[in-house]
């Protein structure tokens, strides 16, 4: 019996309102400075078992590590809209997604990609993963596409988009390509990741 893998995901374009985007960008511009964003190995990055090398190259930080009380983060509050019907829509896409309805906890990672930054094939240690893609217009980079590696499906990268999928699905981010003069200015690819957990595994992200 042959098995054809398939990923059942929910993708929503124009996800954030103009008002939400204004608040998000204000916070991202404040956070994306030296001393705040961390190295890949400091953000719970996936490790290649054979080589011991970190699978990603980018900068990032968990919101829970910035704020003593995450509720003071505008991004944290805005990302909560995921639970306003979107997780239910995702669960009804396919029976394999229904685990999201059993999640009771979440964590949020802000990632930033510039020239040659990438994330090699990996799986997330959670139940469901929601990615929110953002960048400043006009777009100053190429690449940065998400691919589900076991099916070979590449998801078109569109600004202000949310995609949610089962965390066990192997996925990768292709290298971002930017001109050197555009680096260091916050003009790269942002990804706001929300990891959904059961109460038993939130400490195992």
C-alpha positions in Angstrom: 0.0 0.0 0.0 1.5 3.3 -1.0 1.1 6.5 1.0 1.0 10.0 -0.5 1.9 12.6 2.1 -0.3 15.7 2.2 -0.2 18.7 4.5 -3.6 20.2 5.5 -3.0 23.8 6.5 -4.9 27.1 6.7 -3.5 30.2 5.0 -5.0 33.6 5.5 -3.8 36.7 3.6 -4.3 40.3 4.8 -4.4 38.9 8.3 -3.6 42.0 10.3 -5.6 45.2 10.1 -3.9 48.5 9.3 -4.3 49.5 13.0 -2.7 46.2 14.1 0.1 46.6 11.7 0.9 50.0 12.9 1.3 48.7 16.5 3.3 45.7 15.3 5.7 47.7 13.3 6.2 50.2 16.1 7.2 47.3 18.4 9.4 45.5 15.8 11.3 48.7 15.1 11.9 49.1 18.8 13.1 45.5 19.3 15.2 45.0 16.2 18.4 46.6 17.6 21.7 45.2 19.0 21.4 43.4 22.3 17.7 42.3 21.9 17.5 39.7 19.1 19.5 36.5 19.9 21.6 34.1 18.0 20.0 30.9 16.5 21.3 28.6 19.3 19.7 30.9 21.9 16.2 30.5 20.6 15.6 26.8 20.9 16.7 26.1 17.3 16.5 22.6 15.9 19.8 20.7 16.0 21.1 18.3 13.3 21.7 15.1 15.3 24.5 13.9 12.9 26.5 17.1 12.8 25.5 18.8 16.0 25.0 22.0 14.0 22.1 24.4 14.4 19.7 24.1 11.5 18.9 27.8 11.1 20.6 31.1 10.6 18.6 34.1 11.6 18.0 36.4 14.6 15.1 36.0 17.0 13.7 36.3 20.5 10.7 34.8 22.4 8.3 37.5 23.6 8.2 35.8 27.0 11.9 36.4 27.4 11.6 40.2 26.7 8.7 41.1 28.9 8.2 40.1 32.5 4.5 40.3 31.7 3.9 39.5 28.0 0.6 41.4 28.2 2.6 44.6 27.9 3.6 43.6 24.4 1.3 44.8 21.6 2.4 41.9 19.4 1.5 39.4 22.1 -2.0 40.8 22.4 -2.6 41.0 18.6 -1.4 37.4 18.0 -4.2 36.3 20.3 -6.6 36.8 17.4 -5.5 33.3 16.3 -8.0 32.0 18.8 -10.9 34.0 17.5 -12.1 31.3 15.1 -8.9 30.6 13.2 -7.8 27.6 15.2 -11.3 26.2 14.8 -11.2 26.7 11.0 -7.9 25.0 10.9 -9.2 22.1 12.9 -12.1 21.6 10.5 -9.8 21.5 7.5 -8.8 17.9 8.2 -9.1 15.4 11.1 -5.3 15.4 11.5 -5.5 19.1 12.6 -7.9 18.5 15.5 -5.2 18.3 18.1 -5.1 22.1 18.0 -8.4 22.0 19.9 -6.7 20.3 22.8 -4.0 23.0 23.2 -4.0 25.1 26.3 -0.8 27.1 26.1 1.3 29.1 23.5 4.6 30.8 23.1 5.6 33.4 20.5 8.9 33.8 18.7 9.9 36.8 16.7 12.4 35.9 13.9 14.2 38.1 11.5 15.9 37.0 8.3 18.5 39.0 6.3 20.9 38.1 3.5 21.6 34.3 3.4 19.5 33.7 6.5 17.5 30.4 6.3 16.1 27.5 8.3 16.9 24.0 7.1 14.3 21.1 7.2 13.0 20.7 10.7 9.9 19.9 12.8 8.6 22.0 15.7 8.2 20.6 19.2 4.6 21.6 19.6 1.1 20.6 18.5 0.5 23.3 15.9 2.6 26.0 14.4 1.2 29.4 13.2 3.5 31.6 11.1 2.8 35.3 10.4 4.9 36.8 7.6 5.7 40.5 7.4 8.1 42.9 5.7 8.3 46.5 4.8 7.3 47.6 1.4 8.8 48.0 -1.1 10.2 44.5 -0.7 14.0 44.5 -0.5 14.7 40.7 -0.6 14.1 37.6 -2.6 13.7 34.0 -1.3 12.5 33.2 2.2 9.8 30.8 1.0 8.3 28.1 3.2 8.4 24.5 1.8 6.9 21.4 3.3 9.8 19.2 2.5 8.1 15.8 2.5 5.5 16.8 -0.1 7.7 19.4 -1.9 5.0 22.0 -1.7 6.3 25.5 -1.6 3.9 28.1 -0.2 3.9 31.5 -2.0 5.4 34.1 0.3 2.9 37.0 0.7 3.1 40.0 3.0 0.8 40.1 6.0 -0.1 36.4 5.9 -0.8 33.8 8.5 -0.4 30.1 7.9 -1.0 27.4 10.5 -0.1 23.7 10.1 0.6 20.6 12.3 4.0 21.0 14.0 5.1 17.5 13.1 5.2 18.4 9.5 8.8 18.9 8.3 9.4 22.3 6.8 12.2 24.7 5.8 12.8 28.3 4.8 14.9 29.0 1.8 17.8 31.5 2.0 16.9 35.2 1.9 18.8 37.2 -0.6 19.3 40.9 0.0 21.7 43.6 -1.3 24.4 44.4 1.4 23.3 48.1 1.5 19.8 47.1 2.6 21.0 45.0 5.5 20.9 46.2 9.1 17.9 48.5 8.4 15.0 46.2 9.3 14.1 45.6 5.7 14.3 41.8 5.7 11.8 39.1 6.4 10.0 38.9 9.7 8.2 35.9 10.9 6.1 35.9 14.1 5.7 32.3 15.1 3.1 31.0 17.5 3.6 27.5 18.9 0.6 25.9 20.4 1.1 23.3 23.2 -0.8 21.1 25.5 -0.1 22.1 29.1 2.2 19.0 29.4 4.8 20.1 26.8 5.1 23.9 26.9 8.5 23.6 28.6 9.8 21.4 25.9 9.7 23.8 23.0 
